[in-house]
Amino acid sequence: MKKMIVKGSQILSGEVTIGGAKNSTVALIPAAILADTPVEFDSVPDILDVHNLMLILKSMNVDSFYNRGKLTVDPTKIVSTPLPGGAIRSLRASYYFMGALLGKFGKAIVGFPGGDNIGPRPIDQHIKGFKALGAKVVEKEDTVYITTGPEGLQGAKIFFDLVSVGATINVLLAAVKAKGTTIMENVAREPEIVDLATFLNNMGAKIRGAGTDVIRVEGVDSLKAQNIHTIIPDRIEAGTYLSFAAANGKGVLVKNVITEHLDPFIAKMQEMGVTLEIDEDKIYVPGGDLLAPVSVKTAPFPGLATDLQQPLTPLLMKAKGYSTITDTLYPQRTKHIPEMQKMGATITSEDGVITIGPAKQLVGTEVEAGEIRAGVSLLGLALMAEGTTTITKADNILRGYDRIVEKFRGLNVDLKVVTESENLDF
């Protein structure tokens, strides 16, 4: 494991370019195995999740090569093999291989998914969708066994009991190779789902309605890559830098942003009193505003993303009063709270509501990154604190944030990432 060492009282200034969306990438890589040709991606973030997915590809005899944001995946020699539980449990989004393998081979054996521990995230809606397509699903000893009969997957009408990004993506990956028409209702509408559908359609899939709550899929026999797919910008990474710039910056330009993907987040920042100069694909944050407290409630897209509630927290601590956050999707997403309290933050959680007060005296100390967004929120707070903060389990941050040390260096902020056994002084 790695740790991140952050010197406090550093002011962000300069510019940062947002990378490809993590939440698109972790679906697109499993989707690539559906192709009958090599696949090329551009704007691929350099994050641990990508390299872990490449290891899973290797276990299926799928070659992949990553270099400077470009990723090539060659599934032409893929073999159907059970996916090891250890690899799957270390990365929750790898459960998308269930849908991709089911579409490719009509069967899949996958260990139960793991990833960030932010509360219950059952896969019952995924299984419901697979069964509707004609698959038989058996769960035994932390492994999911999915099979089909000689007739293979058949198109069906599926109504999801709740809006689930994971289930929408997983069932879509299976449905593109099913015979006939599949109608998926009450699906998630996230931009990353639209990105996935665009990629698949460019290879010959017939998907309509991505971005709405009903997706229609006409199954096809073959998918072939015709061009390089450029991954959309990461709206969560963009929101993180915008929050930190407003909380602790003086002149920060955030580039490569699709502002429409951030509408609810931008609206909440403006409600606080943050000055934002919004251009077509970039946002400038002058900084230094007097801020008012706000109430935040997460919701499925187009609502405010649950992944942004923790990165927003350092900014809320600069407001003149108490703010609240209600995470309707993952109310147990609170691993950052006890760590922030160690630094002197006024933050509590009770009955599903997080209350954040003004940061009066923050002091650097040793804290733990329990998961991706909790970890990065601690980084934002550490920059505001006095003294040095050491963030252990920093691998969790590196799982989701592209070249974070290099990007903060471009904002005149010095971070160090070292192994747990090293000690490094500034």
NORBEL-V653413 format. One record per pair of residues at least 24 apart in sequence whose ideal C-beta (glycine too) atoms are under 10 Angstrom apart, sorted by the first residue. I is the first residue (numbers start at 1). J is the second residue. If there is no record, write none. Layout:
BEGIN
<<I	J> <I	J>>
END
This chain:
BEGIN
<<1	369> <1	392> <1	393> <1	394> <1	395> <1	396> <1	419> <1	420> <1	421> <2	48> <2	369> <2	391> <2	392> <2	393> <2	394> <2	395> <2	396> <2	397> <2	398> <2	417> <2	418> <2	419> <2	420> <2	422> <3	366> <3	368> <3	369> <3	390> <3	391> <3	392> <3	393> <3	394> <3	395> <3	416> <3	417> <3	418> <3	419> <3	420> <3	421> <3	422> <3	423> <3	424> <4	367> <4	369> <4	375> <4	376> <4	378> <4	379> <4	382> <4	389> <4	390> <4	391> <4	392> <4	393> <4	394> <4	395> <4	397> <4	398> <4	404> <4	405> <4	415> <4	416> <4	417> <4	418> <5	364> <5	382> <5	388> <5	389> <5	390> <5	391> <5	394> <5	414> <5	415> <5	416> <5	417> <5	418> <5	422> <5	423> <5	424> <5	425> <5	426> <6	364> <6	367> <6	378> <6	379> <6	380> <6	381> <6	382> <6	383> <6	385> <6	387> <6	388> <6	389> <6	390> <6	391> <6	394> <6	408> <6	413> <6	414> <6	415> <6	416> <6	426> <7	364> <7	382> <7	383> <7	385> <7	387> <7	388> <7	389> <7	413> <7	414> <7	415> <7	416> <7	425> <7	426> <8	248> <8	343> <8	362> <8	363> <8	364> <8	381> <8	382> <8	383> <8	384> <8	385> <8	386> <8	387> <8	388> <8	389> <9	248> <9	362> <9	364> <9	382> <9	383> <9	384> <9	385> <9	386> <9	387> <10	248> <10	382> <10	383> <10	384> <10	385> <10	408> <10	411> <10	412> <10	413> <10	414> <10	415> <11	245> <11	248> <11	249> <11	250> <11	251> <11	252> <11	287> <11	383> <11	384> <11	411> <11	412> <11	413> <12	241> <12	244> <12	245> <12	246> <12	247> <12	248> <12	249> <12	250> <12	251> <12	252> <12	285> <12	287> <12	380> <12	383> <12	408> <12	410> <12	411> <12	412> <12	413> <13	245> <13	249> <13	250> <13	251> <13	252> <13	253> <13	287> <13	410> <13	411> <13	412> <13	413> <14	245> <14	249> <14	250> <14	251> <14	252> <14	253> <14	407> <14	408> <14	409> <14	410> <14	411> <14	412> <14	413> <15	241> <15	251> <15	252> <15	253> <15	254> <15	255> <15	282> <15	284> <15	407> <15	410> <15	411> <16	237> <16	238> <16	240> <16	241> <16	242> <16	244> <16	245> <16	252> <16	253> <16	254> <16	255> <16	256> <16	406> <16	407> <16	408> <16	409> <16	410> <16	411> <17	233> <17	241> <17	253> <17	254> <17	255> <17	256> <17	257> <17	282> <17	402> <17	403> <17	407> <17	410> <18	43> <18	45> <18	232> <18	233> <18	234> <18	235> <18	236> <18	237> <18	238> <18	239> <18	240> <18	241> <18	242> <18	254> <18	255> <18	256> <18	257> <18	258> <18	281> <18	282> <18	283> <18	402> <18	407> <19	43> <19	44> <19	45> <19	46> <19	47> <19	69> <19	231> <19	233> <19	234> <19	237> <19	238> <19	256> <19	401> <19	402> <19	403> <19	407> <20	44> <20	45> <20	46> <20	47> <20	50> <20	69> <20	71> <20	195> <20	229> <20	230> <20	231> <20	232> <20	233> <20	234> <20	237> <20	256> <20	402> <21	45> <21	190> <21	191> <21	192> <21	195> <21	231> <21	232> <21	233> <21	234> <21	235> <21	236> <21	237> <21	238> <21	258> <21	261> <21	402> <22	47> <22	49> <22	50> <22	93> <22	192> <22	231> <22	234> <22	236> <22	237> <22	307> <22	372> <22	399> <22	400> <22	401> <22	402> <23	49> <23	93> <23	165> <23	169> <23	190> <23	191> <23	192> <23	193> <23	195> <23	196> <23	232> <23	234> <23	235> <23	236> <23	305> <23	307> <23	400> <24	169> <24	190> <24	191> <24	192> <24	193> <24	194> <24	195> <24	196> <24	198> <24	199> <24	229> <24	231> <24	232> <24	233> <24	234> <24	235> <25	49> <25	50> <25	53> <25	71> <25	93> <25	192> <25	195> <25	231> <25	232> <25	234> <25	402> <26	50> <26	52> <26	53> <26	91> <26	92> <26	93> <26	94> <26	95> <26	96> <26	115> <26	169> <26	192> <26	399> <26	400> <27	93> <27	96> <27	99> <27	100> <27	165> <27	166> <27	168> <27	169> <27	170> <27	172> <27	173> <27	192> <27	193> <27	195> <27	196> <27	199> <28	53> <28	71> <28	73> <28	96> <28	169> <28	192> <28	195> <28	196> <28	198> <28	199> <28	200> <28	229> <28	231> <29	53> <29	54> <29	56> <29	57> <29	62> <29	64> <29	71> <29	73> <29	93> <29	94> <29	96> <29	97> <29	100> <30	56> <30	57> <30	73> <30	93> <30	94> <30	95> <30	96> <30	97> <30	98> <30	99> <30	100> <30	101> <30	104> <30	169> <30	170> <30	173> <30	196> <31	73> <31	96> <31	97> <31	99> <31	100> <31	103> <31	169> <31	172> <31	173> <31	176> <31	196> <31	197> <31	199> <31	200> <31	203> <31	205> <31	223> <31	229> <32	57> <32	62> <32	64> <32	71> <32	72> <32	73> <32	74> <32	75> <32	78> <32	100> <32	199> <32	203> <32	223> <32	225> <32	229> <33	57> <33	60> <33	62> <33	73> <33	74> <33	75> <33	78> <33	96> <33	97> <33	100> <33	101> <33	103> <33	104> <33	105> <33	173> <33	223> <34	75> <34	78> <34	99> <34	100> <34	101> <34	103> <34	104> <34	173> <34	174> <34	176> <34	177> <34	199> <34	200> <34	203> <34	205> <34	220> <34	222> <34	223> <35	73> <35	74> <35	75> <35	76> <35	78> <35	104> <35	199> <35	200> <35	203> <35	204> <35	222> <35	223> <35	224> <35	225> <36	75> <36	76> <36	78> <36	104> <36	203> <36	204> <36	221> <36	222> <36	223> <36	224> <36	225> <37	74> <37	75> <37	76> <37	203> <37	222> <37	223> <37	224> <37	225> <37	226> <38	63> <38	64> <38	65> <38	72> <38	73> <38	74> <38	75> <38	76> <38	224> <38	225> <39	64> <39	71> <39	72> <39	73> <39	74> <39	75> <39	199> <39	203> <39	223> <39	224> <39	225> <39	228> <39	229> <40	65> <40	70> <40	71> <40	72> <40	73> <40	74> <40	225> <40	227> <40	228> <40	229> <40	230> <41	66> <41	69> <41	70> <41	71> <41	72> <41	73> <41	199> <41	225> <41	228> <41	229> <41	230> <41	231> <42	68> <42	69> <42	70> <42	71> <42	228> <42	229> <42	230> <42	231> <43	69> <43	70> <43	71> <43	228> <43	229> <43	230> <43	231> <43	232> <43	233> <43	234> <43	256> <43	402> <44	68> <44	69> <44	70> <44	71> <44	72> <44	229> <44	230> <44	231> <44	402> <45	69> <45	71> <45	231> <45	234> <45	237> <45	400> <45	401> <45	402> <45	403> <46	398> <46	401> <46	402> <46	403> <46	404> <46	406> <47	234> <47	237> <47	372> <47	397> <47	398> <47	399> <47	400> <47	401> <47	402> <47	403> <47	404> <48	90> <48	91> <48	372> <48	395> <48	396> <48	397> <48	398> <48	399> <48	400> <48	401> <49	90> <49	91> <49	92> <49	93> <49	94> <49	115> <49	372> <49	398> <49	399> <49	400> <50	399> <50	402> <51	398> <51	399> <52	87> <52	88> <52	90> <52	91> <52	93> <52	94> <52	399> <53	87> <53	91> <53	93> <53	94> <53	96> <53	97> <55	84> <55	87> <55	90> <55	91> <55	94> <56	83> <56	84> <56	87> <56	88> <56	90> <56	91> <56	94> <56	97> <56	110> <57	97> <58	87> <59	83> <59	84> <59	87> <60	97> <60	101> <60	104> <69	230> <69	231> <69	402> <69	403> <70	228> <71	228> <71	229> <71	231> <72	228> <73	225> <75	100> <75	104> <75	223> <75	225> <78	104> <78	105> <79	105> <80	104> <80	105> <80	106> <80	107> <80	108> <80	109> <81	105> <81	109> <82	107> <82	108> <82	109> <82	110> <82	111> <82	143> <82	145> <83	108> <83	109> <83	110> <83	111> <83	143> <83	144> <84	110> <84	111> <85	109> <85	110> <85	111> <85	112> <85	113> <85	114> <85	141> <85	142> <85	143> <86	111> <86	114> <87	111> <87	114> <88	112> <88	113> <88	114> <88	115> <88	142> <88	143> <88	144> <89	113> <89	114> <89	115> <89	142> <90	114> <90	115> <90	399> <91	115> <91	116> <91	399> <92	116> <92	117> <92	118> <92	121> <92	123> <92	166> <93	165> <93	166> <93	169> <95	121> <95	123> <95	126> <95	144> <95	166> <95	169> <95	170> <96	126> <96	166> <96	169> <96	170> <96	172> <96	173> <96	196> <97	170> <97	173> <98	123> <98	126> <98	127> <98	130> <98	135> <98	137> <98	144> <98	146> <98	166> <98	170> <98	171> <98	173> <98	174> <99	126> <99	129> <99	130> <99	133> <99	146> <99	166> <99	167> <99	169> <99	170> <99	171> <99	172> <99	173> <99	174> <99	175> <99	176> <99	177> <100	169> <100	170> <100	173> <100	174> <100	176> <100	177> <101	146> <101	173> <101	174> <102	130> <102	133> <102	135> <102	137> <102	146> <102	147> <102	148> <102	152> <102	153> <102	170> <102	171> <102	173> <102	174> <102	175> <102	177> <102	178> <103	133> <103	152> <103	153> <103	170> <103	171> <103	172> <103	173> <103	174> <103	175> <103	176> <103	177> <103	178> <103	219> <103	223> <104	173> <104	174> <104	177> <104	223> <105	146> <105	147> <105	148> <105	177> <106	134> <106	135> <106	146> <106	147> <106	148> <106	149> <106	150> <106	151> <106	152> <106	153> <106	174> <106	177> <106	178> <107	135> <107	136> <107	145> <107	146> <107	147> <107	148> <108	135> <108	137> <108	144> <108	145> <108	146> <108	147> <108	148> <108	174> <109	138> <109	143> <109	144> <109	145> <109	146> <109	147> <110	143> <110	144> <110	145> <110	146> <111	141> <111	142> <111	143> <111	144> <112	139> <112	141> <112	142> <112	143> <112	144> <113	144> <113	166> <115	371> <115	372> <115	399> <116	330> <116	333> <116	335> <116	370> <116	371> <116	372> <116	373> <116	374> <116	375> <116	396> <116	399> <116	400> <117	332> <117	333> <117	335> <117	370> <117	371> <117	374> <118	306> <118	307> <118	310> <118	327> <118	329> <118	330> <118	331> <118	332> <118	333> <118	334> <118	335> <118	370> <118	371> <118	372> <118	373> <118	374> <119	327> <119	329> <119	330> <119	331> <119	332> <119	333> <119	334> <120	330> <120	332> <121	164> <121	166> <121	329> <121	330> <122	162> <122	164> <122	166> <122	167> <123	164> <123	166> <123	167> <123	170> <124	161> <124	162> <124	164> <124	167> <125	158> <125	160> <125	161> <125	162> <125	163> <125	164> <125	166> <125	167> <125	168> <125	170> <125	171> <125	186> <126	160> <126	164> <126	166> <126	167> <126	168> <126	169> <126	170> <126	171> <126	174> <127	167> <127	170> <127	171> <128	158> <128	159> <128	160> <128	161> <128	167> <128	171> <129	156> <129	158> <129	159> <129	160> <129	164> <129	167> <129	168> <129	170> <129	171> <129	172> <129	174> <129	175> <129	182> <129	184> <129	187> <130	158> <130	167> <130	170> <130	171> <130	174> <130	175> <131	156> <131	158> <132	156> <132	157> <132	158> <132	159> <132	171> <132	174> <132	175> <132	178> <132	182> <132	184> <133	158> <133	171> <133	174> <133	175> <133	177> <133	178> <133	179> <133	180> <133	182> <133	219> <134	174> <134	178> <134	179> <135	174> <135	178> <146	174> <148	174> <148	178> <151	179> <152	177> <152	178> <152	179> <152	219> <153	177> <153	178> <153	179> <153	180> <153	182> <153	219> <154	178> <154	179> <154	180> <154	181> <154	182> <154	219> <155	179> <155	180> <155	181> <155	182> <155	183> <155	216> <155	217> <155	218> <155	219> <156	180> <156	181> <156	182> <156	183> <156	184> <157	181> <157	182> <157	183> <157	184> <157	185> <158	182> <158	183> <158	184> <158	185> <158	186> <158	187> <158	215> <159	183> <159	184> <159	185> <159	186> <159	187> <159	214> <160	184> <160	185> <160	186> <160	187> <160	188> <160	213> <161	186> <162	186> <162	188> <162	300> <162	329> <163	187> <163	188> <163	189> <163	190> <163	213> <163	299> <163	300> <163	301> <163	329> <164	188> <164	300> <164	329> <165	189> <165	190> <165	192> <165	193> <165	300> <165	301> <165	329> <168	192> <168	193> <168	196> <168	210> <168	213> <168	215> <169	193> <169	196> <169	197> <171	215> <171	217> <172	196> <172	197> <172	200> <172	205> <172	207> <172	210> <172	215> <172	217> <173	200> <174	217> <174	219> <175	205> <175	207> <175	215> <175	216> <175	217> <175	218> <175	219> <176	200> <176	201> <176	203> <176	204> <176	205> <176	206> <176	207> <176	217> <176	218> <176	219> <176	220> <176	223> <177	205> <177	217> <177	219> <177	220> <177	221> <177	222> <177	223> <178	217> <178	218> <178	219> <178	220> <179	218> <179	219> <179	220> <179	221> <180	217> <180	218> <180	219> <181	206> <181	216> <181	217> <181	218> <181	219> <182	207> <182	215> <182	216> <182	217> <182	218> <182	219> <183	209> <183	214> <183	215> <183	216> <183	217> <184	209> <184	210> <184	213> <184	214> <184	215> <184	216> <184	217> <185	209> <185	213> <185	214> <185	215> <185	216> <186	213> <186	214> <187	211> <187	212> <187	213> <187	214> <187	215> <188	213> <188	215> <188	300> <188	301> <189	213> <189	215> <189	300> <189	301> <189	302> <189	303> <190	235> <190	261> <190	300> <190	301> <190	302> <190	305> <191	232> <191	233> <191	235> <191	258> <191	260> <191	261> <191	262> <191	301> <191	302> <192	231> <192	232> <192	234> <192	235> <192	236> <192	261> <192	301> <193	301> <194	232> <194	261> <194	301> <195	229> <195	230> <195	231> <195	232> <196	229> <196	231> <198	229> <198	230> <198	232> <199	223> <199	225> <199	229> <199	230> <199	231> <200	229> <202	226> <202	227> <202	228> <202	229> <203	227> <203	229> <211	301> <211	302> <213	300> <232	256> <232	258> <232	261> <233	257> <233	258> <233	261> <233	262> <233	281> <234	258> <234	261> <234	307> <234	400> <234	401> <234	402> <235	259> <235	260> <235	261> <235	262> <235	263> <235	265> <235	301> <235	305> <235	307> <235	308> <236	261> <236	262> <236	265> <236	305> <236	306> <236	307> <236	308> <236	311> <236	372> <236	373> <236	376> <236	400> <236	401> <237	307> <237	311> <237	376> <237	400> <237	401> <237	402> <237	404> <237	407> <238	262> <238	265> <238	266> <238	282> <238	283> <238	308> <239	264> <239	265> <239	266> <239	268> <239	269> <239	304> <239	305> <239	307> <239	308> <239	311> <239	312> <240	307> <240	308> <240	310> <240	311> <240	312> <240	314> <240	373> <240	376> <240	377> <240	379> <240	380> <240	400> <240	401> <240	404> <241	283> <241	285> <241	311> <241	376> <241	380> <241	401> <241	407> <241	408> <241	411> <242	266> <242	269> <242	274> <242	276> <242	283> <242	285> <242	308> <242	311> <242	312> <242	315> <243	268> <243	269> <243	274> <243	285> <243	308> <243	310> <243	311> <243	312> <243	313> <243	314> <243	315> <243	316> <243	376> <243	377> <243	380> <244	285> <244	311> <244	312> <244	314> <244	315> <244	376> <244	377> <244	379> <244	380> <244	381> <244	383> <244	384> <244	408> <244	411> <244	413> <245	274> <245	276> <245	283> <245	284> <245	285> <245	286> <245	287> <245	315> <245	380> <245	411> <246	272> <246	273> <246	274> <246	275> <246	276> <246	285> <246	286> <246	287> <246	288> <246	289> <246	291> <246	312> <246	314> <246	315> <246	318> <247	274> <247	285> <247	287> <247	289> <247	291> <247	311> <247	312> <247	313> <247	314> <247	315> <247	316> <247	317> <247	318> <247	319> <247	359> <247	380> <247	381> <247	383> <247	384> <248	287> <248	314> <248	315> <248	318> <248	380> <248	381> <248	383> <248	384> <248	413> <249	285> <249	286> <249	287> <249	288> <249	383> <249	411> <249	412> <249	413> <250	285> <250	286> <250	287> <250	288> <250	412> <251	284> <251	285> <251	286> <251	287> <251	288> <251	411> <252	283> <252	284> <252	285> <252	286> <252	287> <252	411> <252	412> <253	277> <253	279> <253	282> <253	283> <253	284> <253	285> <253	411> <254	281> <254	282> <254	283> <254	284> <254	285> <254	411> <255	279> <255	281> <255	282> <255	283> <255	284> <256	281> <256	282> <257	281> <257	282> <257	283> <259	283> <260	302> <261	301> <261	302> <261	305> <262	304> <262	305> <262	308> <263	301> <263	302> <263	303> <263	304> <264	296> <264	297> <264	298> <264	299> <264	301> <264	302> <264	303> <264	304> <264	305> <264	308> <265	296> <265	303> <265	304> <265	305> <265	308> <265	309> <265	311> <265	312> <266	304> <267	304> <268	294> <268	295> <268	296> <268	297> <268	304> <268	308> <268	312> <268	315> <268	316> <268	323> <269	294> <269	312> <269	315> <271	295> <271	296> <272	296> <272	312> <272	315> <272	316> <272	318> <272	319> <272	323> <273	319> <273	320> <274	315> <274	318> <289	318> <290	318> <290	319> <290	320> <291	315> <291	316> <291	317> <291	318> <291	319> <291	320> <291	321> <291	323> <291	358> <292	319> <292	320> <292	321> <292	323> <293	318> <293	319> <293	320> <293	321> <293	322> <293	323> <293	324> <293	355> <293	356> <293	357> <293	358> <294	319> <294	321> <294	323> <294	324> <294	325> <294	356> <295	322> <295	323> <295	324> <295	325> <295	326> <295	353> <296	323> <296	324> <296	325> <296	326> <296	327> <296	354> <296	356> <297	324> <297	325> <297	326> <297	327> <297	328> <297	353> <298	325> <298	326> <298	327> <298	328> <298	329> <298	330> <298	331> <298	333> <299	326> <299	327> <299	328> <299	329> <300	328> <300	329> <303	328> <303	329> <304	328> <305	329> <305	373> <306	330> <306	331> <306	333> <306	373> <307	333> <307	372> <307	373> <307	376> <307	400> <308	373> <308	377> <309	333> <309	334> <309	336> <309	354> <309	373> <309	377> <310	334> <310	335> <310	336> <310	337> <310	340> <310	354> <310	371> <310	372> <310	373> <310	374> <310	375> <310	376> <310	377> <310	378> <310	380> <311	336> <311	372> <311	373> <311	374> <311	376> <311	377> <311	379> <311	380> <312	356> <312	373> <312	377> <312	380> <313	337> <313	340> <313	345> <313	347> <313	354> <313	356> <313	359> <313	373> <313	374> <313	377> <313	378> <313	380> <313	381> <314	340> <314	345> <314	356> <314	359> <314	362> <314	376> <314	377> <314	378> <314	379> <314	380> <314	381> <314	382> <314	383> <314	384> <314	385> <315	356> <315	377> <315	380> <315	384> <316	347> <316	354> <316	355> <316	356> <316	357> <316	358> <316	359> <317	345> <317	346> <317	347> <317	356> <317	357> <317	358> <317	359> <317	360> <317	362> <317	380> <317	381> <317	384> <318	358> <318	359> <318	384> <319	356> <319	357> <319	358> <319	359> <320	358> <321	356> <321	357> <321	358> <322	346> <322	355> <322	356> <322	357> <322	358> <323	347> <323	354> <323	355> <323	356> <323	357> <323	358> <324	353> <324	354> <324	355> <324	356> <325	349> <325	352> <325	353> <325	354> <325	355> <325	356> <326	351> <326	352> <326	353> <326	354> <327	352> <327	353> <327	354> <328	352> <330	373> <333	370> <333	371> <333	373> <333	374> <334	370> <334	374> <335	368> <335	369> <335	370> <335	371> <335	373> <335	374> <335	375> <335	377> <335	378> <335	396> <336	367> <336	368> <336	369> <336	370> <336	371> <336	373> <336	374> <336	375> <336	376> <336	377> <336	378> <336	381> <337	370> <337	374> <337	377> <338	367> <338	368> <338	370> <339	365> <339	366> <339	367> <339	368> <339	369> <339	370> <339	374> <339	375> <339	377> <339	378> <339	381> <339	389> <339	391> <339	392> <340	367> <340	374> <340	377> <340	378> <340	381> <341	367> <342	366> <342	367> <342	368> <342	378> <342	389> <343	367> <343	378> <343	381> <343	382> <343	384> <343	385> <343	386> <343	387> <343	389> <344	381> <344	385> <344	386> <345	378> <345	381> <345	384> <345	385> <347	381> <359	384> <359	385> <361	385> <361	386> <362	386> <362	387> <362	389> <363	387> <363	388> <363	389> <364	388> <364	389> <364	390> <365	389> <365	390> <366	390> <366	391> <366	392> <367	391> <367	392> <367	393> <368	392> <368	393> <368	394> <368	396> <369	393> <369	394> <369	395> <369	396> <369	397> <369	398> <369	399> <370	396> <371	396> <371	397> <371	399> <371	400> <372	396> <372	397> <372	398> <372	399> <372	400> <372	401> <373	397> <373	400> <373	401> <375	399> <375	400> <375	401> <376	400> <376	401> <376	404> <379	404> <379	408> <379	413> <379	415> <382	415> <383	408> <383	411> <383	413> <383	415> <388	416> <388	425> <388	426> <390	416> <390	418> <390	420> <390	423> <390	424> <391	415> <391	417> <392	420> <393	420> <394	418> <394	419> <394	420> <395	420>>
END
